[in-house]
Amino acid sequence: MSTLDIRIRTAEEHDFDAVAVVWHESASEEGVGPPQMPTVDELRQRIEAEVRKGWRLFVAVWDNEIVGMLALKTEQKVLDQLFVRPDHIGKGLGLTLFSHAKVELPSGFTLHTASTNLRARGFYERLGMVFDGEGSHPRTDHPVSYYRWNPSC
């Protein structure tokens, strides 16, 4: 797989099941998701609710299969979710999704990730995000690290 083989497109409702599986598989990796991981069905319901509230949801498609997801809260300038199926990590999908976020939010954005997710933290820092402190996850209260990206940084 090369980044040329990856297509990013807006998610459609019929994609939500596959997006929930990608999210669940990735967030279930050790140190990535919350201490009490939601089920695939719970994530599917959350996807639907978040899209209704304004999420801009994108999928990464490779070989006609959804292998990554990107959710943006554009009005708040937040990269809310970025997940790649575990068996596709390290193949350029995360970079492609992150680059898409920069196109969609060209004036900058923030995000948070689990403080224990050292792979994600290193990834974001390599891409120029600036560490902005520690806090608690707004839903689950587990420790998170906040980052920001400004095009001038």
Secondary structure as UniProt FT lines:
FT   HELIX           3..5
FT   STRAND          6..10
FT   HELIX           13..15
FT   HELIX           16..27
FT   TURN            30..32
FT   HELIX           40..52
FT   TURN            53..54
FT   STRAND          56..62
FT   TURN            63..64
FT   STRAND          65..73
FT   TURN            74..77
FT   STRAND          78..84
FT   HELIX           86..88
FT   TURN            89..90
FT   HELIX           93..104
FT   TURN            106..107
FT   STRAND          109..114
FT   TURN            115..116
FT   HELIX           118..126
FT   TURN            127..128
FT   STRAND          130..136
FT   TURN            138..140
FT   STRAND          143..149
FT   TURN            151..152
//
